[in-house]
Amino acid sequence: MKKTPALEEQIAAIIDLALAEDLGRGDVTSEILIPPELKGRATISAKEAGIMAGVEIARKVFLRVDPSISFSILSKDGTAVKPGDKIAEVGGRVISILNAERTALNFLQRLSGIASLTAQYTAEMHGLKTYIADTRKTTPGLRRLEKHAVSMGGGRNHRFHLGDGILIKDNHLAALRATGMNLKDIVARAKKNAPHGLKVEVEVDTVPEAMEAAEAGADIIMLDNMSPKEMRQVTKSLKSKVNIEASGGINLSNVRQAALTGVDFISIGALTHSPKALDVSLEFDPDSFKLAFL
């Protein structure tokens, strides 16, 4: 994730919102039980195998709660971990660590789950030129973070937002056809009015539609919910003429079969809308506790 002032501000706003959600009324349990002077050290560890993502976000959460906290990254983003591997070490006021714990782990579990699922899909592409891409089916407000997690798992980012590319989908086609336009007219209008550098992609449901879209001048064709047989028909005819994306109805059990048809890339919405969170935990070192004034 390329750091820019705007991105840093966005991440800070996301973290503030998440902390406000969890700490809106304070941590009443810690406040009534934990001496404010008590300090300690804790370790964040993996409880299952996966790919790390969001470690830097977790660090930012702890420092947002208490800038005096120390946070040492032991497994950076993109690292493969197994059960028991240490991800980070945290030190400082115990009450501050407890205040930040759940929010930090929520980011870490969610993003590492995305990276881990992406890595499973990319592993299915071994030996093939086809690559795995994400979609805009992301958690509202977390798109930048989730697409970063996809890249940590070996996937590629497709569109970050609606202004990032021209993708003529079924609803666009239905609306424009109702005005009397055909696919050739629609693609021609898109290419004529497209901002410089943006390619025109068209979603199609059938082999004839794919051929029509290519003839109309589309740069990329998305094959939506097509069978491997249909995908193969399209790639055989159009492989050297346009880039071909496969999407819809593809999962871990059939993704390699789809890739073997010769499509250029496969977009998987499940990477960001249905990942299983990676199980991680934070545990204090019992021998590390000490009162600051001692």
NUNUGU-898591 format. One record per atom (N, C-alpha, C): residue in three letters; x, y, z. Coordinates in steps of 0.05 Angstrom, whole numbers, padded with zeros to 5 digits, always signed. Example, Ala and Ser with C-alpha at 12.3 -4.5 7.8 and 13.67 -1.06 7.14 Angstrom:
REM residues 2
Ala+00264-00114+00156;Ala+00246-00090+00156;Ala+00264-00066+00156;Ser+00257-00045+00142;Ser+00273-00021+00143;Ser+00258+00001+00157;
//
This chain:
REM residues 294
Met+00017-00024+00000;Met+00000+00000+00000;Met+00018+00025+00000;Lys+00017+00040-00022;Lys+00034+00063-00024;Lys+00024+00085-00006;Lys+00042+00094+00012;Lys+00034+00114+00032;Lys+00034+00142+00020;Thr+00012+00156+00024;Thr+00009+00184+00016;Thr-00004+00198+00039;Pro-00002+00225+00041;Pro-00015+00239+00062;Pro-00045+00234+00062;Ala-00057+00233+00039;Ala-00086+00228+00037;Ala-00093+00200+00047;Leu-00077+00180+00041;Leu-00082+00153+00050;Leu-00079+00151+00080;Glu-00058+00164+00091;Glu-00054+00164+00119;Glu-00077+00177+00134;Glu-00088+00198+00123;Glu-00111+00211+00135;Glu-00136+00192+00134;Gln-00139+00178+00112;Gln-00161+00160+00110;Gln-00159+00137+00130;Ile-00135+00126+00133;Ile-00131+00104+00152;Ile-00135+00114+00181;Ala-00126+00138+00187;Ala-00130+00149+00214;Ala-00160+00153+00219;Ala-00175+00161+00199;Ala-00204+00165+00203;Ala-00218+00138+00207;Ile-00209+00117+00193;Ile-00220+00090+00196;Ile-00215+00080+00224;Ile-00190+00084+00233;Ile-00183+00075+00260;Ile-00198+00090+00282;Asp-00201+00116+00278;Asp-00216+00132+00298;Asp-00245+00123+00300;Leu-00257+00117+00277;Leu-00285+00107+00276;Leu-00287+00081+00291;Ala-00268+00063+00285;Ala-00269+00036+00298;Ala-00265+00038+00328;Leu-00247+00056+00337;Leu-00242+00059+00365;Leu-00266+00072+00379;Ala-00278+00091+00366;Ala-00302+00104+00377;Ala-00325+00084+00381;Glu-00327+00065+00362;Glu-00347+00044+00364;Glu-00343+00027+00388;Asp-00317+00021+00394;Asp-00311+00002+00416;Asp-00307+00017+00443;Leu-00297+00041+00442;Leu-00290+00056+00466;Leu-00308+00080+00471;Gly-00331+00080+00459;Gly-00348+00104+00461;Gly-00355+00112+00489;Arg-00358+00092+00507;Arg-00364+00098+00535;Arg-00341+00090+00553;Gly-00319+00084+00542;Gly-00296+00076+00557;Gly-00296+00046+00563;Asp-00273+00036+00572;Asp-00270+00008+00580;Asp-00276+00005+00610;Val-00301+00002+00617;Val-00309+00003+00645;Val-00296-00019+00661;Thr-00293-00042+00649;Thr-00280-00065+00664;Thr-00252-00058+00672;Ser-00236-00049+00653;Ser-00208-00043+00658;Ser-00206-00019+00677;Glu-00223+00001+00673;Glu-00222+00025+00689;Glu-00227+00020+00719;Ile-00245+00002+00725;Ile-00251-00003+00753;Ile-00232-00024+00766;Leu-00217-00038+00749;Leu-00200-00060+00761;Leu-00170-00056+00757;Ile-00161-00045+00735;Ile-00133-00044+00730;Ile-00120-00018+00739;Pro-00100-00019+00756;Pro-00086+00005+00765;Pro-00074+00020+00741;Pro-00079+00046+00738;Pro-00068+00061+00715;Pro-00038+00060+00712;Glu-00024+00054+00735;Glu+00005+00054+00734;Glu+00016+00027+00726;Leu-00001+00006+00723;Leu+00009-00021+00718;Leu+00018-00023+00689;Lys+00042-00033+00685;Lys+00053-00037+00658;Lys+00058-00067+00653;Gly+00060-00074+00628;Gly+00064-00102+00621;Gly+00071-00106+00591;Arg+00077-00130+00584;Arg+00083-00137+00556;Arg+00065-00159+00547;Ala+00057-00158+00522;Ala+00039-00179+00511;Ala+00049-00186+00483;Thr+00042-00211+00475;Thr+00049-00221+00449;Thr+00024-00227+00433;Ile+00024-00218+00408;Ile+00002-00225+00389;Ile+00013-00249+00373;Ser-00003-00271+00373;Ser+00006-00295+00360;Ser-00016-00306+00342;Ala-00007-00322+00322;Ala-00026-00335+00304;Ala-00035-00361+00317;Lys-00060-00367+00314;Lys-00071-00392+00325;Lys-00078-00412+00302;Glu-00074-00403+00277;Glu-00077-00421+00255;Glu-00059-00411+00232;Ala-00055-00428+00212;Ala-00038-00420+00189;Ala-00052-00400+00171;Gly-00036-00382+00160;Gly-00047-00362+00142;Gly-00026-00343+00132;Ile-00036-00321+00120;Ile-00019-00300+00110;Ile-00026-00274+00125;Met-00006-00261+00135;Met-00011-00237+00151;Met-00017-00212+00133;Ala-00036-00196+00143;Ala-00042-00170+00131;Ala-00054-00153+00153;Gly-00048-00128+00153;Gly-00059-00110+00173;Gly-00042-00106+00198;Val-00018-00116+00198;Val-00001-00113+00222;Val+00005-00084+00228;Glu+00011-00069+00207;Glu+00017-00041+00210;Glu-00008-00026+00220;Ile-00032-00034+00210;Ile-00057-00022+00220;Ile-00060-00027+00249;Ala-00055-00052+00258;Ala-00057-00058+00286;Ala-00038-00041+00303;Arg-00014-00037+00293;Arg+00005-00019+00307;Arg-00006+00009+00310;Lys-00018+00019+00288;Lys-00029+00046+00289;Lys-00052+00048+00310;Val-00067+00027+00312;Val-00089+00027+00332;Val-00078+00030+00360;Phe-00058+00014+00367;Phe-00047+00016+00394;Phe-00035+00044+00399;Leu-00021+00054+00379;Leu-00008+00081+00383;Leu-00029+00103+00384;Arg-00052+00099+00370;Arg-00073+00119+00371;Arg-00085+00120+00399;Val-00087+00097+00412;Val-00098+00096+00440;Val-00077+00108+00459;Asp-00052+00101+00455;Asp-00031+00110+00474;Asp-00005+00111+00459;Pro+00005+00136+00452;Pro+00030+00138+00437;Pro+00054+00127+00451;Ser+00052+00122+00477;Ser+00075+00112+00492;Ser+00078+00082+00490;Ile+00059+00069+00478;Ile+00060+00039+00475;Ile+00082+00032+00455;Ser+00097+00011+00461;Ser+00117+00000+00443;Ser+00104-00023+00427;Phe+00110-00024+00401;Phe+00098-00044+00385;Phe+00119-00054+00365;Ser+00128-00079+00369;Ser+00149-00090+00351;Ser+00137-00111+00333;Ile+00139-00106+00307;Ile+00128-00124+00287;Ile+00148-00148+00282;Leu+00138-00172+00286;Leu+00154-00196+00283;Leu+00147-00211+00257;Ser+00122-00208+00248;Ser+00114-00220+00223;Ser+00100-00199+00206;Lys+00114-00188+00187;Lys+00102-00166+00171;Lys+00081-00175+00151;Asp+00067-00157+00140;Asp+00047-00163+00120;Asp+00058-00180+00097;Gly+00044-00200+00089;Gly+00053-00218+00068;Gly+00067-00243+00078;Thr+00073-00244+00104;Thr+00088-00266+00116;Thr+00069-00290+00120;Ala+00078-00314+00114;Ala+00062-00338+00120;Ala+00068-00346+00149;Val+00047-00351+00164;Val+00050-00359+00192;Val+00036-00386+00196;Lys+00045-00399+00218;Lys+00032-00424+00227;Lys+00024-00420+00256;Pro+00008-00439+00267;Pro-00001-00436+00295;Pro+00023-00433+00314;Gly+00021-00413+00331;Gly+00042-00407+00351;Gly+00062-00386+00342;Asp+00063-00380+00316;Asp+00082-00359+00307;Asp+00075-00332+00319;Lys+00095-00317+00328;Lys+00091-00291+00339;Lys+00088-00270+00316;Ile+00068-00253+00320;Ile+00063-00233+00300;Ile+00074-00206+00309;Ala+00071-00200+00334;Ala+00081-00174+00345;Ala+00083-00176+00375;Glu+00099-00158+00386;Glu+00101-00155+00415;Glu+00093-00127+00423;Val+00077-00124+00444;Val+00066-00099+00452;Val+00074-00094+00481;Gly+00082-00070+00488;Gly+00089-00063+00515;Gly+00079-00036+00523;Gly+00073-00032+00549;Gly+00064-00006+00559;Gly+00043-00009+00581;Arg+00027+00012+00584;Arg+00007+00011+00605;Arg-00014-00010+00598;Val-00019-00027+00617;Val-00037-00050+00613;Val-00065-00040+00605;Ile-00074-00020+00617;Ile-00101-00010+00611;Ile-00103+00000+00582;Ser-00081+00012+00572;Ser-00081+00022+00545;Ser-00081-00001+00525;Ile-00065-00022+00532;Ile-00064-00046+00514;Ile-00092-00059+00513;Leu-00105-00061+00536;Leu-00132-00073+00536;Leu-00152-00056+00521;Asn-00149-00029+00523;Asn-00167-00012+00508;Asn-00165-00016+00478;Ala-00141-00021+00468;Ala-00136-00023+00439;Ala-00139-00051+00429;Glu-00138-00071+00446;Glu-00135-00099+00438;Glu-00156-00108+00417;Arg-00181-00105+00424;Arg-00202-00116+00406;Arg-00203-00103+00379;Thr-00200-00076+00378;Thr-00201-00062+00353;Thr-00177-00070+00336;Ala-00153-00072+00348;Ala-00130-00079+00333;Ala-00132-00108+00322;Leu-00141-00126+00339;Leu-00144-00154+00330;Leu-00166-00157+00309;Asn-00187-00141+00310;Asn-00208-00142+00290;Asn-00197-00136+00262;Phe-00181-00114+00261;Phe-00168-00107+00235;Phe-00150-00130+00226;Leu-00134-00140+00245;Leu-00114-00160+00238;Leu-00127-00186+00229;Gln-00147-00194+00243;Gln-00161-00219+00235;Gln-00175-00217+00208;Arg-00189-00195+00205;Arg-00204-00191+00180;Arg-00185-00190+00156;Leu-00165-00173+00157;Leu-00147-00169+00135;Leu-00129-00194+00130;Ser-00121-00207+00151;Ser-00105-00232+00147;Ser-00123-00254+00135;Gly-00148-00254+00142;Gly-00167-00273+00130;Gly-00169-00269+00100;Ile-00170-00244+00092;Ile-00172-00238+00063;Ile-00146-00247+00049;Ala-00123-00240+00061;Ala-00097-00247+00049;Ala-00095-00278+00047;Ser-00104-00292+00068;Ser-00101-00321+00068;Ser-00119-00334+00047;Leu-00144-00324+00044;Leu-00162-00335+00024;Leu-00151-00329-00004;Thr-00141-00305-00008;Thr-00129-00298-00034;Thr-00106-00317-00041;Ala-00089-00323-00021;Ala-00066-00340-00025;Ala-00075-00368-00034;Gln-00098-00377-00024;Gln-00108-00403-00032;Gln-00116-00403-00061;Tyr-00129-00381-00070;Tyr-00136-00379-00098;Tyr-00112-00376-00116;Thr-00093-00360-00108;Thr-00069-00356-00125;Thr-00053-00382-00127;Ala-00054-00398-00106;Ala-00039-00424-00107;Ala-00051-00442-00128;Glu-00076-00439-00134;Glu-00089-00455-00155;Glu-00080-00447-00183;Met-00068-00424-00185;Met-00058-00414-00211;Met-00030-00422-00217;His-00018-00439-00200;His+00010-00447-00204;His+00015-00458-00232;Gly+00035-00446-00245;Gly+00042-00455-00272;Gly+00026-00443-00294;Leu+00006-00426-00287;Leu-00011-00414-00307;Leu-00006-00383-00308;Lys-00013-00371-00331;Lys-00010-00342-00333;Lys-00034-00327-00322;Thr-00056-00340-00318;Thr-00080-00328-00308;Thr-00075-00318-00279;Tyr-00085-00294-00273;Tyr-00082-00284-00246;Tyr-00109-00279-00233;Ile-00108-00277-00206;Ile-00132-00272-00190;Ile-00135-00243-00184;Ala-00159-00232-00187;Ala-00164-00203-00181;Ala-00187-00201-00162;Asp-00189-00178-00149;Asp-00211-00173-00130;Asp-00233-00157-00144;Thr-00253-00149-00129;Thr-00276-00134-00140;Thr-00281-00111-00121;Arg-00304-00097-00126;Arg-00312-00075-00108;Arg-00331-00085-00086;Lys-00333-00112-00083;Lys-00350-00123-00062;Lys-00335-00123-00035;Thr-00331-00099-00025;Thr-00315-00096-00001;Thr-00332-00085+00022;Thr-00321-00087+00046;Thr-00335-00075+00069;Thr-00335-00045+00066;Pro-00358-00032+00068;Pro-00359-00003+00065;Pro-00339+00011+00083;Gly-00323+00028+00071;Gly-00304+00044+00086;Gly-00277+00030+00089;Leu-00275+00004+00083;Leu-00250-00010+00087;Leu-00237-00019+00060;Arg-00245-00008+00038;Arg-00236-00018+00012;Arg-00206-00017+00009;Arg-00194+00005+00016;Arg-00165+00008+00013;Arg-00150-00014+00029;Leu-00159-00018+00053;Leu-00146-00038+00071;Leu-00151-00066+00060;Glu-00175-00072+00051;Glu-00181-00099+00042;Glu-00167-00105+00015;Lys-00165-00085-00003;Lys-00151-00090-00028;Lys-00121-00093-00023;His-00110-00079-00003;His-00082-00083+00005;His-00079-00112+00015;Ala-00098-00122+00030;Ala-00096-00150+00039;Ala-00096-00170+00016;Val-00112-00164-00004;Val-00113-00181-00028;Val-00085-00182-00041;Ser-00072-00159-00043;Ser-00045-00159-00055;Ser-00025-00174-00038;Met-00029-00174-00012;Met-00011-00189+00006;Met-00014-00219+00002;Gly-00037-00227-00007;Gly-00042-00255-00013;Gly-00034-00264-00041;Gly-00024-00245-00056;Gly-00015-00251-00083;Gly-00035-00245-00105;Gly-00057-00233-00098;Gly-00077-00225-00118;Gly-00071-00197-00128;Arg-00087-00189-00148;Arg-00084-00162-00160;Arg-00110-00146-00155;Asn-00106-00120-00154;Asn-00129-00102-00150;Asn-00142-00095-00177;His-00168-00097-00179;His-00182-00089-00203;His-00189-00059-00200;Arg-00215-00052-00198;Arg-00222-00024-00195;Arg-00224-00017-00166;Phe-00212+00006-00158;Phe-00215+00016-00131;Phe-00241+00031-00127;His-00251+00043-00149;His-00276+00058-00147;His-00288+00061-00175;Leu-00311+00072-00177;Leu-00325+00074-00202;Leu-00311+00091-00223;Gly-00294+00109-00214;Gly-00279+00126-00232;Gly-00253+00114-00242;Asp-00248+00089-00234;Asp-00222+00077-00239;Asp-00222+00060-00264;Gly-00245+00058-00277;Gly-00246+00042-00302;Gly-00274+00042-00312;Ile-00277+00036-00338;Ile-00303+00035-00351;Ile-00312+00006-00353;Leu-00332-00001-00338;Leu-00343-00029-00339;Leu-00372-00027-00345;Ile-00380-00034-00369;Ile-00408-00033-00377;Ile-00421-00060-00369;Lys-00438-00058-00349;Lys-00450-00083-00338;Lys-00478-00086-00349;Asp-00491-00108-00340;Asp-00517-00115-00351;Asp-00538-00093-00347;Asn-00537-00079-00324;Asn-00557-00058-00319;Asn-00552-00033-00337;His-00526-00027-00342;His-00521-00006-00362;His-00532-00013-00389;Leu-00527-00038-00397;Leu-00537-00047-00423;Leu-00567-00047-00425;Ala-00580-00056-00404;Ala-00610-00056-00404;Ala-00621-00028-00407;Ala-00609-00009-00392;Ala-00619+00019-00392;Ala-00615+00031-00420;Leu-00591+00027-00431;Leu-00585+00039-00457;Leu-00600+00026-00480;Arg-00603+00000-00479;Arg-00619-00014-00500;Arg-00648-00005-00500;Ala-00657+00003-00476;Ala-00685+00013-00475;Ala-00688+00040-00490;Thr-00665+00053-00495;Thr-00666+00079-00510;Thr-00662+00074-00539;Gly-00659+00049-00547;Gly-00655+00042-00575;Gly-00627+00037-00584;Met-00608+00038-00566;Met-00580+00033-00573;Met-00574+00003-00573;Asn-00556-00005-00592;Asn-00546-00032-00591;Asn-00518-00033-00579;Leu-00507-00057-00576;Leu-00481-00059-00563;Leu-00459-00044-00577;Lys-00459-00044-00603;Lys-00439-00029-00619;Lys-00441+00000-00613;Asp-00466+00011-00611;Asp-00470+00039-00605;Asp-00459+00046-00577;Ile-00465+00028-00558;Ile-00458+00033-00531;Ile-00428+00033-00527;Val-00414+00014-00539;Val-00385+00013-00537;Val-00373+00037-00551;Ala-00383+00044-00574;Ala-00373+00068-00588;Ala-00375+00093-00572;Arg-00398+00096-00558;Arg-00402+00120-00542;Arg-00382+00120-00518;Ala-00379+00096-00506;Ala-00360+00094-00484;Ala-00332+00101-00492;Lys-00323+00091-00515;Lys-00295+00096-00524;Lys-00292+00125-00532;Lys-00313+00137-00543;Lys-00311+00165-00552;Lys-00309+00184-00528;Asn-00324+00178-00507;Asn-00325+00195-00483;Asn-00307+00188-00460;Ala-00292+00166-00463;Ala-00276+00156-00441;Ala-00253+00175-00435;Pro-00248+00180-00409;Pro-00224+00196-00402;Pro-00199+00182-00413;His-00179+00197-00418;His-00154+00187-00430;His-00142+00165-00412;Gly-00136+00143-00425;Gly-00122+00121-00411;Gly-00141+00099-00400;Leu-00166+00104-00400;Leu-00185+00085-00389;Leu-00195+00066-00411;Lys-00192+00040-00406;Lys-00202+00020-00424;Lys-00231+00014-00420;Val-00244+00004-00440;Val-00273-00002-00439;Val-00277-00032-00436;Glu-00290-00040-00415;Glu-00296-00068-00409;Glu-00326-00072-00411;Val-00334-00095-00422;Val-00362-00101-00425;Val-00368-00129-00412;Glu-00389-00130-00396;Glu-00398-00155-00384;Glu-00417-00169-00404;Val-00412-00195-00408;Val-00429-00210-00427;Val-00437-00237-00413;Asp-00459-00247-00422;Asp-00470-00272-00410;Asp-00468-00296-00429;Thr-00464-00291-00455;Thr-00464-00312-00475;Thr-00441-00309-00494;Val-00435-00331-00508;Val-00413-00330-00528;Val-00419-00310-00550;Pro-00443-00310-00562;Pro-00449-00290-00583;Pro-00446-00261-00573;Glu-00453-00256-00547;Glu-00450-00229-00537;Glu-00420-00222-00535;Ala-00404-00241-00528;Ala-00375-00237-00526;Ala-00364-00229-00553;Met-00372-00244-00574;Met-00363-00238-00601;Met-00372-00210-00610;Glu-00397-00204-00603;Glu-00408-00178-00610;Glu-00393-00155-00596;Ala-00386-00159-00571;Ala-00372-00139-00555;Ala-00344-00134-00567;Ala-00331-00156-00575;Ala-00304-00153-00586;Ala-00305-00139-00613;Glu-00325-00146-00629;Glu-00328-00133-00655;Glu-00335-00103-00652;Ala-00349-00097-00630;Ala-00356-00069-00625;Ala-00332-00052-00616;Gly-00310-00066-00608;Gly-00286-00051-00600;Gly-00280-00051-00571;Ala-00292-00068-00555;Ala-00286-00069-00526;Ala-00257-00077-00522;Asp-00245-00066-00502;Asp-00217-00073-00496;Asp-00215-00098-00478;Ile-00235-00101-00460;Ile-00236-00123-00442;Ile-00264-00134-00442;Ile-00266-00161-00441;Ile-00292-00173-00440;Ile-00294-00190-00414;Met-00315-00186-00399;Met-00320-00201-00375;Met-00340-00223-00381;Leu-00332-00248-00377;Leu-00350-00270-00381;Leu-00364-00277-00355;Asp-00389-00270-00353;Asp-00404-00273-00328;Asp-00419-00299-00326;Asn-00411-00315-00306;Asn-00424-00341-00301;Asn-00425-00360-00325;Met-00404-00360-00341;Met-00403-00378-00363;Met-00391-00405-00355;Ser-00398-00425-00370;Ser-00387-00452-00365;Ser-00358-00453-00376;Pro-00342-00472-00367;Pro-00315-00474-00379;Pro-00315-00478-00409;Lys-00335-00493-00419;Lys-00338-00498-00447;Lys-00342-00471-00462;Glu-00360-00455-00451;Glu-00365-00429-00464;Glu-00341-00410-00462;Met-00327-00410-00439;Met-00303-00394-00436;Met-00282-00402-00457;Arg-00279-00428-00461;Arg-00260-00438-00480;Arg-00267-00429-00509;Gln-00292-00429-00515;Gln-00301-00420-00542;Gln-00292-00391-00546;Val-00296-00374-00525;Val-00290-00346-00527;Val-00260-00342-00530;Thr-00244-00355-00513;Thr-00215-00351-00513;Thr-00203-00361-00539;Lys-00214-00382-00550;Lys-00204-00393-00575;Lys-00207-00373-00598;Ser-00228-00358-00597;Ser-00234-00338-00619;Ser-00222-00311-00614;Leu-00220-00303-00587;Leu-00214-00275-00582;Leu-00188-00270-00566;Lys-00174-00291-00558;Lys-00151-00289-00540;Lys-00131-00267-00549;Ser-00125-00266-00574;Ser-00105-00248-00584;Ser-00116-00220-00590;Lys-00142-00217-00587;Lys-00155-00191-00595;Lys-00162-00174-00571;Val-00171-00186-00549;Val-00180-00171-00525;Val-00170-00186-00500;Asn-00170-00171-00478;Asn-00165-00184-00452;Asn-00192-00196-00443;Ile-00190-00220-00430;Ile-00214-00234-00423;Ile-00214-00240-00393;Glu-00235-00231-00380;Glu-00239-00236-00351;Glu-00261-00256-00347;Ala-00258-00274-00328;Ala-00279-00292-00320;Ala-00289-00284-00292;Ser-00315-00285-00288;Ser-00326-00278-00262;Ser-00353-00292-00257;Gly-00359-00296-00232;Gly-00385-00307-00226;Gly-00385-00338-00225;Gly-00394-00349-00203;Gly-00397-00378-00200;Gly-00370-00392-00198;Ile-00349-00378-00192;Ile-00322-00390-00190;Ile-00313-00391-00161;Asn-00304-00414-00152;Asn-00295-00418-00125;Asn-00270-00434-00125;Leu-00260-00442-00101;Leu-00235-00456-00099;Leu-00236-00483-00113;Ser-00260-00495-00115;Ser-00262-00522-00127;Ser-00261-00521-00157;Asn-00267-00498-00169;Asn-00267-00498-00199;Asn-00251-00475-00211;Val-00236-00460-00195;Val-00221-00437-00205;Val-00199-00446-00224;Arg-00186-00468-00219;Arg-00165-00476-00238;Arg-00177-00485-00264;Gln-00200-00498-00263;Gln-00213-00506-00287;Gln-00220-00482-00304;Ala-00229-00461-00291;Ala-00235-00436-00306;Ala-00210-00424-00318;Ala-00188-00425-00303;Ala-00163-00413-00312;Ala-00152-00429-00336;Leu-00156-00455-00336;Leu-00146-00471-00358;Leu-00160-00466-00385;Thr-00182-00451-00384;Thr-00195-00443-00409;Thr-00180-00422-00425;Gly-00160-00409-00411;Gly-00144-00389-00425;Gly-00151-00361-00419;Val-00170-00356-00400;Val-00177-00328-00393;Val-00152-00314-00381;Asp-00152-00288-00384;Asp-00129-00273-00374;Asp-00129-00269-00344;Phe-00153-00264-00333;Phe-00154-00262-00304;Phe-00182-00270-00294;Ile-00184-00277-00268;Ile-00209-00285-00256;Ile-00214-00267-00232;Ser-00237-00254-00232;Ser-00244-00237-00209;Ser-00261-00252-00189;Ile-00254-00250-00164;Ile-00268-00265-00143;Ile-00279-00246-00122;Gly-00305-00242-00121;Gly-00317-00225-00100;Gly-00314-00236-00073;Ala-00312-00262-00070;Ala-00311-00275-00044;Ala-00285-00268-00029;Leu-00265-00259-00043;Leu-00240-00252-00029;Leu-00245-00231-00007;Thr-00263-00212-00013;Thr-00268-00191+00006;Thr-00296-00192+00019;His-00315-00206+00006;His-00341-00206+00019;His-00347-00231+00036;Ser-00330-00252+00033;Ser-00335-00276+00049;Ser-00311-00290+00060;Pro-00290-00275+00069;Pro-00267-00289+00079;Pro-00272-00298+00108;Lys-00259-00320+00116;Lys-00259-00328+00144;Lys-00236-00313+00158;Ala-00243-00301+00181;Ala-00222-00286+00196;Ala-00201-00305+00205;Leu-00176-00296+00204;Leu-00154-00312+00214;Leu-00153-00310+00244;Asp-00151-00332+00258;Asp-00152-00332+00287;Asp-00125-00323+00298;Val-00125-00301+00312;Val-00101-00291+00326;Val-00109-00284+00355;Ser-00089-00282+00372;Ser-00095-00276+00400;Ser-00073-00258+00412;Leu-00080-00244+00433;Leu-00061-00227+00448;Leu-00060-00238+00476;Glu-00036-00245+00486;Glu-00033-00256+00513;Glu-00011-00241+00527;Phe-00016-00233+00552;Phe+00005-00220+00568;Phe+00025-00240+00579;Asp+00049-00230+00582;Asp+00070-00246+00596;Asp+00066-00241+00626;Pro+00059-00262+00641;Pro+00053-00258+00670;Pro+00077-00247+00686;Asp+00101-00251+00676;Asp+00125-00241+00691;Asp+00132-00213+00684;Ser+00116-00200+00665;Ser+00124-00174+00656;Ser+00110-00151+00672;Phe+00090-00158+00688;Phe+00074-00137+00701;Phe+00091-00123+00723;Lys+00088-00097+00723;Lys+00101-00081+00744;Lys+00087-00054+00746;Leu+00086-00043+00770;Leu+00074-00017+00774;Leu+00095+00004+00767;Ala+00087+00024+00752;Ala+00106+00044+00742;Ala+00121+00059+00763;Phe+00108+00062+00787;Phe+00121+00079+00807;Phe+00140+00063+00824;Leu+00142+00036+00820;Leu+00161+00020+00835;Leu+00189+00022+00825;
//
